[in-house]
Amino acid sequence: MALPVLKFIYNHSEVDTEYNFYTGNPNWREINPGVDTVIFTGGGIGDVDEGIGDFIANPTLASGTRSPTIRPSVASYVIPYTYVESGNTMYMVPLAGHTDNKYVFGIQVSGTIDGNMYLEAWDDVTFSTTTLPVISGTANGGYESCVNAINTLWAASINFGLVPYPWDGDTTGASYLRGQTDRIGVGYPLPVTEITNTVLYYNIYIRLETDSPTFHNTPVLGFRYLYT
């Protein structure tokens, strides 16, 4: 076998539709690894929707802009907006987050992978430490990572064709991403013995706890797999 070719893609539309391996889909764009950045943003003071003080319940965000997220005073809070920054442009990923959408982020695999592929979160490109605040978590969150992700099709296959709603790190098939200890397999159906010429799908979001510190972190998401 040869090294598989991977294309990292995301759905920038509001239509929960898959990416065709052979013909593609105009609702999907490609992520350029090492160049493009996935950004979780919004929920700040400037994002008021229905009056002063309403920024937690009804945040809004002008397209293509960054905004700080205010730590909640009560309960935890999912950062509401996800973008992919490519060059001077930010493209919104409207289906991302704490939702039941299946076709949000994907990996087109051309070739063959032995066993499953795993999505992991690390401090940086050395893939050696997980000490950033967003990954190490807080006491209120049981010191679990704030980075949550799920293999949407695997979850669907064990729930009568429906993705659990709402899903979080406690939902079967989801995980708080932290290195190799806490990660998700993105292959399907289980058990995954081989992945060949297909598209794999996942969703991801950041949940802040009431005791989250002030931080601006840039963790690295990585995909681990074997091939021969």
LINLIN-V121822 format. One record per helix or strand of 3 or more residues. SS is the DSSP state (@ for helix, = for strand). FROM is the first residue (numbers start at 0). LEN is the number of residues. If there is no record, write none. Layout:
BEGIN
[[SS;FROM;LEN] [SS;FROM;LEN]]
END
This chain:
BEGIN
[[=;4;7] [=;27;4] [=;36;5] [@;44;3] [=;80;6] [=;88;4] [=;104;18] [@;132;4] [=;146;4] [@;151;6] [=;173;3] [=;193;15] [=;219;7]]
END
